[in-house]
């Protein structure tokens, strides 16, 4: 774990952080989810996060190829 605050670490996205806080509020206050629903949601969010990282890496690779 890094000793730096999240803002100082690579990849910190304030907009994403705000959305995640809203999701947590929904999960815990506005619309409580069952443990199974939380596991499914967690899995789906992880899948989306991995997809986003892959897209970012492919975009960077394509940009390098275009600049050569």
N, CA and C of each residue as an Amber inpcrd file, in Angstrom:
protein
   204
   0.8410000  -1.1790000   0.0000000   0.0000000   0.0000000   0.0000000
   0.8850000   1.2400000   0.0000000   0.5140000   2.2390000  -0.7350000
   1.3000000   3.4570000  -0.8620000   1.0830000   4.3690000   0.3390000
   2.1420000   5.1010000   0.7160000   2.0310000   6.0800000   1.7950000
   1.4600000   7.3930000   1.2940000   1.3330000   7.5360000  -0.0170000
   0.8440000   8.7690000  -0.6050000  -0.6770000   8.7770000  -0.6130000
  -1.2730000   9.9920000  -0.5590000  -2.7380000  10.0570000  -0.6640000
  -3.1750000   9.6180000  -2.0500000  -4.4350000   9.1900000  -2.2090000
  -4.8970000   8.7110000  -3.5120000  -4.6760000   9.7130000  -4.6320000
  -4.7940000  11.0160000  -4.3490000  -4.6270000  12.0270000  -5.3780000
  -3.2300000  12.0010000  -5.9770000  -2.2510000  11.5720000  -5.1930000
  -0.8650000  11.5930000  -5.6470000  -0.4710000  10.3110000  -6.3710000
  -1.2960000   9.2900000  -6.2970000  -0.9560000   8.0340000  -6.9390000
  -1.3920000   8.0480000  -8.3880000  -0.7160000   7.2700000  -9.1860000
  -1.0170000   7.2120000 -10.6100000  -2.4080000   6.6230000 -10.8380000
  -3.1370000   7.2160000 -11.7510000  -4.4250000   6.6810000 -12.1170000
  -5.5930000   7.1770000 -11.2800000  -5.3760000   8.0640000 -10.3270000
  -6.4830000   8.5670000  -9.5170000  -7.3870000   9.4190000 -10.3920000
  -8.6730000   9.1480000 -10.3350000  -9.6600000   9.8490000 -11.1460000
 -10.7090000  10.4430000 -10.2060000 -10.6840000  11.7730000  -9.9780000
 -11.6350000  12.3820000  -9.0360000 -13.0960000  12.1670000  -9.4340000
 -13.3730000  12.1650000 -10.7310000 -14.7430000  11.9520000 -11.1950000
 -15.2060000  10.5360000 -10.8580000 -14.3360000   9.5650000 -11.0960000
 -14.6570000   8.1790000 -10.7640000 -14.8280000   8.0160000  -9.2590000
 -13.9860000   8.6670000  -8.4810000 -14.0750000   8.5970000  -7.0280000
 -15.4320000   9.1160000  -6.5440000 -15.8940000  10.2150000  -7.1260000
 -17.1910000  10.7770000  -6.7510000 -18.3280000   9.8150000  -7.0890000
 -18.2540000   9.1850000  -8.2420000 -19.2880000   8.2270000  -8.6430000
 -19.2840000   7.0240000  -7.7100000 -18.0970000   6.5290000  -7.3670000
 -18.0200000   5.3780000  -6.4620000 -18.6060000   5.7030000  -5.0960000
 -18.4020000   6.9260000  -4.6110000 -18.9880000   7.3330000  -3.3330000
 -20.5090000   7.3360000  -3.4090000 -21.0550000   7.7680000  -4.5510000
 -22.5090000   7.7400000  -4.7290000 -23.0220000   6.3050000  -4.7550000
 -22.2900000   5.4160000  -5.4180000 -22.6840000   4.0090000  -5.4700000
 -22.6920000   3.4130000  -4.0630000 -21.6680000   3.7200000  -3.2810000
 -21.6230000   3.2110000  -1.9060000 -22.7970000   3.7230000  -1.0910000
 -23.1770000   4.9760000  -1.2930000 -24.3250000   5.5260000  -0.5680000
 -25.5900000   4.7590000  -0.9370000 -25.7500000   4.4560000  -2.2180000
 -26.9210000   3.6940000  -2.6520000 -26.9160000   2.3030000  -2.0250000
 -25.7530000   1.6590000  -2.0510000 -25.6550000   0.2950000  -1.5140000
 -25.9800000   0.2560000  -0.0230000 -25.4890000   1.2180000   0.7280000
 -25.6280000   1.1520000   2.1850000 -26.8400000   1.8870000   2.7450000
 -27.3300000   2.9220000   2.0390000 -28.4020000   3.7350000   2.6210000
 -29.6930000   3.6920000   1.8210000 -29.6150000   4.0820000   0.5690000
 -30.8160000   4.2760000  -0.2320000 -31.4680000   2.9630000  -0.6730000
 -30.6720000   1.9850000  -1.0160000 -31.1910000   0.7180000  -1.5340000
 -30.2660000  -0.4100000  -1.0890000 -30.4020000  -0.8310000   0.1610000
 -29.5000000  -1.8750000   0.6730000 -29.5400000  -3.1350000  -0.1910000
 -28.3690000  -3.6650000  -0.4660000 -28.2400000  -4.8710000  -1.2750000
 -27.9520000  -6.0720000  -0.3760000 -28.3550000  -7.2330000  -0.8590000
 -28.0340000  -8.4690000  -0.1460000 -26.5480000  -8.7730000  -0.3610000
 -25.9660000  -9.6130000   0.4770000 -24.5470000  -9.9630000   0.2740000
 -24.2770000 -10.5280000  -1.1200000 -25.1750000 -11.3410000  -1.6490000
 -24.9860000 -11.9000000  -2.9830000 -25.0190000 -10.7980000  -4.0460000
 -25.9170000  -9.8380000  -3.8960000 -25.9900000  -8.7260000  -4.8550000
 -24.7140000  -7.8900000  -4.8110000 -24.1490000  -7.7170000  -3.6160000
 -22.8980000  -6.9650000  -3.4850000 -21.7650000  -7.7090000  -4.1880000
 -21.7230000  -9.0310000  -4.0530000 -20.6950000  -9.8160000  -4.7380000
 -20.8260000  -9.7040000  -6.2560000 -22.0470000  -9.7690000  -6.7590000
 -22.2760000  -9.6440000  -8.2010000 -21.8730000  -8.2590000  -8.6760000
 -22.2580000  -7.2340000  -7.9290000 -21.8880000  -5.8670000  -8.2840000
 -20.3750000  -5.6890000  -8.2810000 -19.7210000  -6.2200000  -7.2730000
 -18.2680000  -6.1320000  -7.1780000 -17.6000000  -6.7940000  -8.3760000
 -18.0920000  -7.9570000  -8.7350000 -17.5370000  -8.6750000  -9.8780000
 -17.7110000  -7.8810000 -11.1670000 -18.8820000  -7.3100000 -11.3420000
 -19.1560000  -6.5310000 -12.5540000 -18.3000000  -5.2600000 -12.6100000
 -18.1410000  -4.5960000 -11.4740000 -17.3010000  -3.3960000 -11.4360000
 -15.8440000  -3.7400000 -11.7370000 -15.3900000  -4.8780000 -11.2290000
 -14.0250000  -5.3110000 -11.5090000 -13.8590000  -5.5950000 -13.0010000
 -14.8360000  -6.2600000 -13.6000000 -14.7920000  -6.5570000 -15.0290000
 -14.7290000  -5.2680000 -15.8490000 -15.5450000  -4.2880000 -15.4700000
 -15.5360000  -3.0110000 -16.1810000 -14.2030000  -2.2870000 -16.0140000
 -13.6390000  -2.3650000 -14.8120000 -12.3510000  -1.7330000 -14.5630000
 -11.2460000  -2.3500000 -15.3980000 -11.2340000  -3.6630000 -15.4930000
 -10.2260000  -4.3520000 -16.3130000 -10.4180000  -3.9770000 -17.7790000
 -11.6590000  -3.9400000 -18.2260000 -11.9400000  -3.5620000 -19.6100000
 -11.4130000  -2.1490000 -19.9020000 -11.6330000  -1.2390000 -18.9590000
 -11.1650000   0.1490000 -19.1220000  -9.6320000   0.2000000 -19.2030000
  -8.9490000  -0.5780000 -18.3590000  -7.4840000  -0.6020000 -18.3920000
  -6.9590000  -1.1580000 -19.7060000  -7.6040000  -2.2110000 -20.1960000
  -7.1780000  -2.7960000 -21.4730000  -7.3620000  -1.7870000 -22.5950000
  -8.4860000  -1.0970000 -22.6160000  -8.7170000  -0.0800000 -23.6470000
  -7.6560000   1.0130000 -23.5810000  -7.3160000   1.4420000 -22.3750000
  -6.3090000   2.4920000 -22.1970000  -4.9520000   2.0320000 -22.7270000
  -4.5640000   0.8080000 -22.4100000  -3.2770000   0.2900000 -22.8770000
  -3.2650000   0.1250000 -24.3930000  -4.3760000  -0.3370000 -24.9590000
  -4.4530000  -0.4580000 -26.4170000  -4.3590000   0.9030000 -27.0920000
  -5.0010000   1.9080000 -26.5040000  -4.9420000   3.2760000 -27.0470000
  -3.5050000   3.8120000 -27.0040000  -2.8190000   3.5830000 -25.8880000
  -1.4250000   4.0360000 -25.7700000  -0.5370000   3.3170000 -26.7820000
  -0.7480000   2.0170000 -26.9480000   0.0390000   1.2460000 -27.9090000
  -0.2070000   1.7730000 -29.3250000  -1.4770000   2.0310000 -29.6560000
  -1.8130000   2.5470000 -30.9820000  -1.1820000   3.9220000 -31.2070000
  -1.1760000   4.7640000 -30.1950000  -0.5630000   6.0890000 -30.3170000
   0.9360000   5.9740000 -30.5720000   1.5810000   5.0060000 -29.9060000
   3.0200000   4.7970000 -30.1400000   3.2590000   4.3200000 -31.5600000
   2.4110000   3.4210000 -32.0510000   2.5550000   2.8940000 -33.4090000
   2.3270000   4.0030000 -34.4500000   1.3750000   4.8910000 -34.1720000
   1.0880000   5.9940000 -35.0940000   2.2180000   7.0020000 -35.1620000
   2.9540000   7.1500000 -34.0390000   4.0250000   8.1560000 -34.0000000
   5.3310000   7.6370000 -34.5930000   5.4020000   6.3490000 -34.8980000
   6.6320000   5.7650000 -35.4580000   6.6710000   5.9390000 -36.9440000
